[in-house]
Amino acid sequence: MKRPRRPPEDVGHRGAEVRLARYQVEDEEAPADALGEAVRARLPAAQVLAVPRVLARTDWRKIADGRTAHAVHPEAVADAEEAFARLR
């Protein structure tokens, strides 16, 4: 008996998740290597790379809720300044 075919939108979804995870790890390696070895270097590298992703998701949600990018911009700038200041 033949297995049913998956819908086209699901094809390769798992592979994309695996590739995304691999790219995130690779992105962390270069700054971590520059900062030193072990977890002391990997944590700050991961934080630096996570901040833009978190900020973008926050802005996207505000815009998806109906606000304009122009209206969100001042908050986005303030959020970014605070987020990156916390990394210091």
C-alpha contacts under 8 A as a table, 3 or more apart, distances in Angstrom:
res1	aa1	res2	aa2	distance
6	R	10	D	6.43
6	R	11	V	6.63
7	P	10	D	5.64
7	P	11	V	6.82
8	P	11	V	5.28
9	E	13	H	7.85
10	D	13	H	5.46
12	G	15	G	5.05
12	G	16	A	6.15
13	H	16	A	5.12
13	H	17	E	6.40
14	R	17	E	5.08
14	R	18	V	6.32
15	G	18	V	5.10
15	G	19	R	6.17
16	A	19	R	5.06
16	A	20	L	6.05
17	E	20	L	5.09
17	E	21	A	6.21
18	V	21	A	5.20
18	V	22	R	6.20
19	R	22	R	5.01
19	R	23	Y	6.10
20	L	23	Y	5.10
20	L	24	Q	6.22
21	A	24	Q	5.14
21	A	25	V	6.34
22	R	25	V	5.18
22	R	26	E	6.17
23	Y	26	E	5.00
23	Y	27	D	5.99
24	Q	27	D	5.04
24	Q	28	E	6.32
25	V	28	E	5.15
25	V	29	E	6.37
26	E	29	E	5.14
26	E	30	A	7.18
27	D	30	A	6.24
27	D	31	P	7.60
27	D	49	L	7.74
28	E	31	P	5.87
28	E	32	A	5.98
28	E	42	R	6.81
28	E	45	A	5.44
28	E	46	A	5.69
28	E	49	L	7.24
29	E	32	A	4.98
29	E	33	D	5.87
29	E	42	R	7.43
29	E	45	A	7.71
30	A	33	D	5.18
30	A	34	A	6.39
31	P	34	A	5.02
31	P	35	L	6.18
31	P	41	A	7.88
31	P	42	R	7.96
31	P	45	A	5.51
32	A	35	L	5.02
32	A	36	G	6.13
32	A	37	E	7.02
32	A	41	A	4.79
32	A	42	R	4.98
32	A	44	P	7.61
32	A	45	A	5.38
33	D	36	G	5.37
33	D	37	E	6.51
33	D	41	A	7.26
35	L	41	A	5.20
36	G	40	R	7.46
36	G	41	A	5.28
37	E	40	R	6.84
37	E	41	A	5.63
37	E	42	R	7.62
38	A	41	A	5.87
38	A	42	R	6.55
39	V	42	R	4.89
39	V	43	L	5.92
40	R	43	L	5.92
40	R	44	P	7.20
41	A	44	P	5.88
41	A	45	A	6.39
42	R	45	A	5.11
42	R	46	A	6.07
43	L	46	A	5.18
43	L	47	Q	6.19
44	P	47	Q	4.96
44	P	48	V	6.13
44	P	87	L	7.58
45	A	48	V	5.27
45	A	49	L	6.41
46	A	49	L	5.21
46	A	50	A	6.00
47	Q	50	A	5.00
47	Q	51	V	6.15
47	Q	87	L	7.52
48	V	51	V	5.66
48	V	52	P	7.74
48	V	84	F	7.86
48	V	87	L	7.32
49	L	52	P	6.48
49	L	53	R	7.28
50	A	53	R	5.23
50	A	54	V	6.17
51	V	54	V	5.20
51	V	55	L	6.07
51	V	83	A	6.79
51	V	84	F	7.42
52	P	55	L	5.04
52	P	56	A	5.95
52	P	80	A	7.99
53	R	56	A	5.20
53	R	57	R	6.18
54	V	57	R	5.17
54	V	58	T	6.17
55	L	58	T	5.09
55	L	59	D	6.23
55	L	76	A	7.38
55	L	79	D	7.31
55	L	80	A	6.80
56	A	59	D	5.14
56	A	60	W	5.98
57	R	60	W	4.99
57	R	61	R	6.21
58	T	61	R	5.30
58	T	62	K	6.52
59	D	62	K	5.18
59	D	63	I	6.30
59	D	72	V	6.95
59	D	76	A	6.61
60	W	63	I	5.14
60	W	64	A	5.95
61	R	64	A	4.92
61	R	65	D	6.10
62	K	65	D	5.13
62	K	66	G	6.87
62	K	67	R	5.96
62	K	72	V	7.08
63	I	66	G	5.25
63	I	67	R	4.67
63	I	68	T	5.76
63	I	69	A	6.35
63	I	72	V	7.37
64	A	67	R	7.10
67	R	71	A	6.44
67	R	72	V	6.80
68	T	71	A	5.17
68	T	72	V	6.30
69	A	72	V	5.03
69	A	73	H	5.92
70	H	73	H	5.31
70	H	74	P	7.99
71	A	74	P	7.04
72	V	75	E	5.58
72	V	76	A	6.07
73	H	76	A	4.93
73	H	77	V	6.17
74	P	77	V	5.24
74	P	78	A	6.30
75	E	78	A	5.07
75	E	79	D	5.96
76	A	79	D	5.05
76	A	80	A	6.07
77	V	80	A	5.13
77	V	81	E	6.17
78	A	81	E	5.16
78	A	82	E	6.20
79	D	82	E	5.19
79	D	83	A	5.99
80	A	83	A	5.06
80	A	84	F	6.09
81	E	84	F	5.49
81	E	85	A	6.00
82	E	85	A	5.07
82	E	86	R	6.27
83	A	86	R	5.33
83	A	87	L	6.90
84	F	87	L	5.20
84	F	88	R	7.14
85	A	88	R	5.59
